[in-house]
Amino acid sequence: MATRTRSRLVKPTLLRDLMERTGTGSAISGRELAAAVQVPNSTIDALLNGTTKTQPTDVAERIAQVIGVDLLILWAPTGRAVPAEDTPAGVQRTAVPV
């Protein structure tokens, strides 16, 4: 079974700013964005307040499309360089020699 790739929201404040003026020139509310992307309202709320940092890439793509920006304006693909979640406090990430 393949795992869904995830993307990390670059900045919650950037999402909020872009929601105020989308690619069409109009604003979109959190509820409207959630409906357009077909996710629960709580998903958008959690992204905006920073409690959720990642989404499946297909959801990230739909959010970017509705907002009217390229995916990489709002999202970074997770992987080696971009962790899927924040590193816990007090834990430092170190490079492993190859």
Rosetta blueprint (number, residue, H / E / L):
1 M L
2 A L
3 T L
4 R L
5 T L
6 R E
7 S E
8 R E
9 L E
10 V L
11 K L
12 P H
13 T H
14 L H
15 L H
16 R H
17 D H
18 L H
19 M H
20 E H
21 R L
22 T L
23 G L
24 T L
25 G L
26 S L
27 A L
28 I L
29 S L
30 G H
31 R H
32 E H
33 L H
34 A H
35 A H
36 A H
37 V H
38 Q L
39 V L
40 P L
41 N H
42 S H
43 T H
44 I H
45 D H
46 A H
47 L H
48 L H
49 N H
50 G L
51 T L
52 T L
53 K L
54 T E
55 Q E
56 P E
57 T H
58 D H
59 V H
60 A H
61 E H
62 R H
63 I H
64 A H
65 Q H
66 V H
67 I H
68 G L
69 V L
70 D L
71 L H
72 L H
73 I H
74 L H
75 W E
76 A E
77 P E
78 T L
79 G L
80 R L
81 A L
82 V L
83 P L
84 A L
85 E L
86 D L
87 T L
88 P L
89 A L
90 G L
91 V L
92 Q L
93 R L
94 T L
95 A L
96 V L
97 P L
98 V L
